[in-house]
């Protein structure tokens, strides 16, 4: 027996919440898409600059 303030919902998945989650994920992806080339360029620049450094042990 679980301790809950409400009874469990045996209906299964909530289609409305799934649709909202997909819309939010799609919106986030569309907003991040124009920024992606700059992030990739910065990541590559960082990798090239730190490539010749050896970690100290």
DABEL-V502783 format. One record per residue. N is the residue number from 1. SS is DSSP state (a for helix, b for strand, c for the rest). PHI is phi as a letter, one per 40 degrees, with the letter a starting at -180 (none if undefined). Layout:
BEGIN
n: {N/N}
ss: {SS/SS}
phi: {PHI/PHI}
END
This chain:
BEGIN
n: {1/2/3/4/5/6/7/8/9/10/11/12/13/14/15/16/17/18/19/20/21/22/23/24/25/26/27/28/29/30/31/32/33/34/35/36/37/38/39/40/41/42/43/44/45/46/47/48/49/50/51/52/53/54/55/56/57}
ss: {c/c/c/c/c/c/c/c/c/c/c/c/c/c/a/a/a/a/a/a/a/a/a/a/a/a/a/a/a/a/a/a/a/a/a/a/a/a/a/a/a/a/a/a/a/a/a/a/a/a/c/c/c/c/c/c/c}
phi: {none/c/c/a/c/b/c/c/c/c/c/h/c/b/c/c/c/c/c/c/c/c/c/c/c/c/c/c/c/c/c/c/d/c/c/d/c/c/c/c/c/c/c/c/c/c/c/c/c/c/c/c/c/b/c/c/b}
END
